[in-house]
Structure formats: C-alpha cells, structure tokens
Amino acid sequence: MSDRNARTDGSGATVTGRVRRNVATLTLEDVGLYVALLLMVGFYLIPIESGLVTSIKTGTAIIETAPFAPPGPTGFTLQKWQTAIDALVRGMGNSLLYAVPATVISATVGSLTAYGLTIPDWKISYKAPLLAIIISGIFIPYQAVLVPLTQFWSQWVQLTQHLSFVWALGVPDDYAGIIELVITHVAYGIPICTLLFRTYYKNLSEEMIESARLDGASLRRVYQRIVLPLSGPMFAVVLIYQFTQIWNDLLFTLVLVSTESSPAAPVVLILAGLGTSMEGQDFALRMAGAFFAALPTLAVYIFFGDEFAEGVAA
C-alpha cells in the first residue's frame, strides 16, 4: 500500500513539476496569445449560450432574468422547442428536397468543369475566356436577377403547366417552386464550385497524370481513376459551402415560393415568421426555431469536418 501511494505521489509530483516548468517557460507573447484566444472563444460562444438559454425560458423568465442567465426552476420550459419543431419539421423536409440535390449537382458539375479547364490540353486562347465567363457569374448579385428570374420561371418555362401529370398524382403544384430552386441554385453555384475545384486541380501532380495518359488512359479514365479519388477534401469544402449557402438563402425562396403557408415552404421561409404576432415577438420560440433549423448545417460540418480542414489547407 505504501509503495502504491509512493508511486501515486511521485506521479503527481512529476505532473506538478511539468506544469510548473511549462508555466515558467511562458513568455509575455504566449500569455497574450492565450488571452486573445480565450476572448475569441467567449466572443463566439456567449451569443450561442444566450440563445440556448433564451430558448428554454418562459415569457416571464425572459423579462425577469438577464439574457445570459439561466432560468430558475419556475422559468424553465421545453414547450418552445416542441412548438418550434412542430412548426418547422415540414419546412425542414422541403429544404432538404432542394438543398441536397442542388449541392450535389453543383459540386459535381463544378468538378467536371474545372477538370476540363485545367487538365486537358487545348488552346489557352479559348480556355482563358471561357473560364473568365464562368467565373464572372460569381459577381452577379442576387438582387440583379430577381425580375428576370421571376419572368423566366413564370412566363417562359411555366413548370406548373408542363408537370401537370405530376400534380394529377396528388402532389401539390406548389412543389414546382422546389424544382425551380434546385435549378436556380445549381446555376448560381457552378461558378464558385468551378473556381474552387480548379484551384485544387492546378496543384495536382502533373507527372502522375502524364504517366496515366502515356499508359493510354483517356481523359474520362484519368478523371475517374486519379482526379476524382483525390478530390475528396475539396468536395467536402464545396459541399459544406454550397449546402450552407443554399440552406440559409431566403431571397430566392421569397421570390419562387413567396408564402410560408405554401405546402412547399422551406424552413427559412417559415422561420422568418415564427414567433411573430400582434402581441409582439416570442423570443424564446424564435431562438428554439433558429437552433432547430441550424441542425442540418451543423451535421454537415461535423460529418465532413476532417476532409474540410484538409481541403482548406490544400
């Protein structure tokens, strides 16, 4: 027993000694760095903590307690979360219906376009202008295309009429807006996806690709066997970026779906009016709805986190 205590005491003393040596070697710059990091952590986490605490407070507790203070036993409630989930669950499904396809399609097309503008050998006099035309789409603001976009879908394409056989199956014709959102976000996402992938592909080993082509591999096989397997980190970056942008977009949703009472209303459209009434703002309900609506983007960051870090570093 005494030997065990001695080993424990020795180990504790060793750990204490290491801590003391590490503290003794700290410079003023190190202390300043740690203080700055702690301030940054607090700057980003305090608003999140405040929102979470607000979402579990009753209306009376919100008025009587400080924003960052937790509620007391009589001020705690999960009813706001239940109400928010009931109100937003339909919109979550609608948002996934267009956010997932639009993200995957724009990432895939962007990868193929970047590959065609980077790896194959063709006249640079054609490659540079084509790349410039594609990249210029990044700088077109959403507000500049709202009127043409509305006219394009309502007067020229008229999906509601062309898909009448789908609506005859019992699907509400409001879901034409979901299809319009998919195509619109794909069109707007291709330029930035192309730029990101092209930057990544320019750093690939030219010797490896040339060796494959000397062995008789076609451009398609080079992409399938070499480029695509190496594109995982950049796909993670593009998927996270695109999904977040599409999921949180409200402007195109307002134009193409327009009303939160629509069966096809996405979550951002329903969230915009959640907790708003003639009596005022229900802050707890709005906070609960905001955190619930953010869960899919949080899941995407967690799922692709390692690849995202690798892709950003590349």
C-alpha positions in Angstrom: 0.0 0.0 0.0 2.8 2.4 0.8 4.6 1.6 -2.5 1.4 2.4 -4.4 1.0 5.7 -2.5 4.6 6.5 -3.2 4.2 5.8 -6.9 1.0 7.9 -7.0 2.7 10.8 -5.1 5.7 10.5 -7.4 3.5 10.7 -10.5 1.5 13.6 -9.0 4.7 15.4 -8.2 6.0 14.7 -11.8 2.8 16.2 -13.3 3.0 19.2 -11.0 6.6 19.7 -11.9 5.8 19.6 -15.6 3.1 22.1 -15.1 5.4 24.4 -13.1 8.1 24.1 -15.8 5.6 24.9 -18.6 4.3 27.9 -16.7 7.8 29.1 -16.0 8.7 29.0 -19.7 5.7 31.1 -20.8 6.6 34.4 -22.3 4.6 37.5 -22.4 3.7 36.8 -26.0 2.4 33.4 -25.1 0.2 34.8 -22.3 -1.1 37.5 -24.7 -1.9 34.8 -27.3 -3.8 32.6 -24.8 -5.7 35.7 -23.5 -6.7 36.6 -27.1 -7.8 33.0 -27.8 -10.0 33.0 -24.7 -11.5 36.3 -25.6 -12.3 34.9 -29.1 -13.8 31.8 -27.7 -16.0 33.9 -25.4 -16.9 36.2 -28.3 -18.3 33.3 -30.3 -19.8 31.1 -27.6 -21.6 33.7 -25.4 -24.2 34.5 -28.1 -24.8 30.8 -28.6 -25.1 30.3 -24.9 -27.5 33.3 -24.7 -29.7 31.9 -27.5 -29.8 28.4 -25.9 -30.7 29.8 -22.5 -33.4 32.1 -24.0 -35.0 29.1 -25.8 -35.7 27.3 -22.6 -37.2 30.3 -20.7 -40.8 31.1 -20.2 -42.0 34.6 -21.2 -41.9 35.8 -17.6 -38.4 34.5 -17.1 -37.1 36.3 -20.2 -38.4 39.6 -18.8 -37.2 39.0 -15.2 -33.7 37.5 -15.9 -30.6 38.7 -17.7 -30.1 37.4 -21.2 -27.1 35.2 -20.3 -28.5 34.0 -17.0 -30.1 30.5 -16.8 -33.8 30.3 -15.9 -34.9 29.4 -12.4 -36.9 26.3 -11.6 -40.1 28.1 -12.3 -38.8 29.7 -15.5 -37.7 26.6 -17.3 -39.7 25.1 -20.2 -39.2 23.0 -23.3 -42.6 23.9 -24.7 -40.9 26.4 -27.1 -38.8 23.7 -28.6 -41.8 21.4 -29.1 -43.7 24.3 -30.8 -40.8 25.2 -33.0 -40.2 21.6 -34.1 -43.9 21.1 -34.9 -43.9 24.3 -36.9 -40.6 23.7 -38.8 -40.5 20.0 -39.4 -42.4 20.3 -42.7 -40.1 23.1 -43.9 -37.0 21.1 -43.0 -38.2 18.3 -45.3 -38.9 20.8 -48.1 -35.5 22.5 -47.6 -33.7 19.1 -47.9 -35.6 18.4 -51.1 -33.8 21.2 -52.9 -30.7 21.8 -50.8 -29.3 18.3 -51.2 -29.8 17.9 -54.9 -28.6 21.4 -55.7 -25.5 21.0 -53.6 -24.5 17.6 -55.1 -25.3 18.7 -58.7 -23.4 22.0 -58.5 -20.4 20.3 -56.9 -20.3 17.6 -59.5 -20.7 19.9 -62.4 -18.1 22.3 -60.9 -15.6 19.4 -60.6 -16.1 18.3 -64.2 -15.9 21.9 -65.5 -12.8 22.6 -63.5 -11.2 19.4 -64.7 -12.0 20.3 -68.3 -10.5 23.7 -67.9 -7.3 22.5 -66.1 -6.1 19.0 -67.1 -6.8 18.6 -70.8 -4.5 20.3 -73.3 -6.3 22.8 -75.5 -5.7 26.2 -76.8 -5.3 28.7 -74.0 -6.8 31.4 -76.2 -10.1 29.5 -75.8 -9.6 28.3 -72.2 -9.0 31.7 -70.6 -12.1 33.5 -72.0 -14.3 30.5 -71.2 -13.0 30.4 -67.6 -13.5 34.2 -67.3 -17.1 33.9 -68.5 -17.9 31.1 -65.9 -16.1 32.9 -63.1 -17.9 36.2 -63.8 -21.1 34.5 -62.6 -19.8 34.8 -59.0 -20.0 38.6 -59.2 -23.7 38.8 -60.3 -25.7 39.8 -57.2 -28.9 38.0 -56.4 -30.8 41.3 -56.5 -29.9 42.0 -60.1 -31.6 38.8 -61.4 -34.8 38.8 -59.4 -37.0 40.3 -62.1 -35.5 38.2 -65.0 -35.6 35.1 -62.8 -39.3 35.6 -62.0 -40.2 36.2 -65.6 -38.1 33.2 -66.7 -40.0 30.7 -64.5 -43.5 32.3 -64.6 -43.7 33.3 -68.3 -41.1 31.3 -70.3 -40.7 27.9 -68.6 -44.1 27.6 -66.7 -43.2 24.3 -64.9 -46.7 24.2 -63.4 -48.2 23.6 -66.8 -45.5 21.2 -68.1 -45.7 19.0 -65.0 -49.5 18.7 -64.8 -49.2 14.9 -64.9 -47.3 15.1 -61.6 -49.9 17.3 -60.0 -52.5 14.8 -61.2 -50.9 12.2 -58.9 -51.8 14.3 -55.8 -48.6 16.3 -55.5 -49.4 20.0 -54.8 -48.3 22.2 -57.7 -46.5 24.4 -55.2 -43.6 22.0 -55.4 -42.8 23.4 -58.8 -41.1 26.1 -56.7 -38.8 23.4 -55.2 -37.7 22.4 -58.7 -37.1 26.0 -59.6 -35.0 26.5 -56.5 -32.8 23.4 -57.4 -32.1 24.7 -60.9 -31.5 28.3 -59.8 -29.1 27.3 -57.0 -27.2 25.0 -59.3 -26.8 27.7 -61.9 -25.6 30.1 -59.3 -23.3 27.5 -57.6 -21.4 26.3 -60.7 -19.1 29.3 -61.0 -17.8 29.2 -57.4 -17.6 25.4 -57.4 -15.6 25.6 -60.6 -13.2 28.2 -59.2 -12.6 26.1 -56.0 -12.0 22.9 -57.9 -9.8 24.5 -60.5 -7.5 25.9 -57.7 -7.3 22.5 -56.3 -6.6 20.7 -59.6 -3.8 23.0 -60.5 -1.8 21.7 -57.6 -2.2 18.0 -58.6 0.9 16.1 -59.7 1.4 16.7 -63.4 3.8 13.7 -63.6 1.2 11.3 -62.3 -1.4 12.5 -64.8 1.0 12.4 -67.7 2.1 8.9 -66.7 -1.5 7.7 -66.8 -2.1 9.3 -70.2 1.1 7.8 -71.6 -0.2 4.4 -70.5 -3.2 5.0 -72.7 -5.8 6.3 -70.2 -8.4 8.5 -71.7 -9.5 11.8 -70.2 -12.5 10.2 -68.7 -10.5 7.4 -67.1 -7.9 9.8 -65.8 -10.7 11.7 -64.0 -12.4 8.5 -62.7 -9.3 6.7 -61.5 -7.0 9.6 -60.4 -8.6 13.0 -60.2 -11.9 12.1 -58.6 -10.4 9.9 -55.8 -8.0 12.7 -54.9 -10.9 15.3 -54.9 -12.4 14.2 -51.6 -11.1 17.1 -49.4 -12.2 19.7 -52.0 -15.6 18.0 -52.4 -16.0 18.4 -48.6 -15.2 22.1 -48.8 -17.6 22.7 -51.7 -20.4 20.6 -50.2 -20.2 22.4 -46.9 -20.0 25.9 -48.5 -22.8 25.2 -51.0 -25.1 23.5 -48.6 -24.8 26.3 -46.1 -25.4 29.0 -48.7 -28.4 27.2 -50.2 -29.9 26.2 -46.8 -29.8 29.7 -45.5 -30.8 31.6 -48.6 -34.1 33.5 -48.2 -34.2 35.8 -51.2 -34.7 33.2 -53.9 -37.1 31.4 -51.6 -39.2 34.5 -51.2 -39.3 35.0 -55.0 -40.0 31.5 -56.1 -42.2 30.2 -53.2 -43.3 33.5 -51.7 -45.6 32.4 -48.8 -44.9 30.4 -45.7 -48.4 28.9 -45.9 -47.4 27.0 -49.1 -47.1 23.2 -48.7 -43.6 23.6 -50.3 -42.4 26.4 -48.0 -38.8 25.8 -46.9 -37.7 26.1 -43.3 -36.1 29.6 -43.8 -39.4 31.0 -45.0 -41.4 29.6 -42.1 -38.7 30.6 -39.6 -38.9 34.2 -40.8 -42.4 34.5 -39.4 -42.1 32.2 -36.4 -42.8 33.8 -33.1 -44.2 37.0 -34.6 -47.7 38.0 -33.7 -49.8 41.1 -32.9 -48.8 40.7 -29.2 -45.1 41.1 -30.1 -42.1 38.8 -30.5 -41.8 35.4 -28.9 -38.0 35.5 -28.5 -37.8 32.0 -26.9 -39.7 30.4 -29.7 -37.6 32.2 -32.3 -34.4 31.1 -30.6 -35.6 27.5 -30.4 -36.6 27.6 -34.1 -33.3 29.1 -35.1 -31.3 26.4 -33.4 -33.5 23.6 -34.7 -33.2 25.0 -38.3 -29.4 25.1 -37.9 -29.1 21.4 -37.1 -28.6 20.1 -40.7 -25.8 22.6 -41.4 -24.2 21.6 -38.1 -24.4 17.9 -39.1 -22.8 18.6 -42.4 -19.9 20.4 -40.7 -19.4 17.5 -38.3 -19.6 14.8 -40.9 -17.2 16.5 -43.4 -15.1 18.3 -40.8 -11.8 16.4 -41.3 -11.9 16.5 -45.1 -12.9 20.2 -44.9 -9.8 21.0 -42.9 -7.6 19.1 -45.3 -9.2 20.8 -48.3 -8.8 24.3 -46.9 -5.2 23.5 -46.1 -4.6 22.3 -49.6 
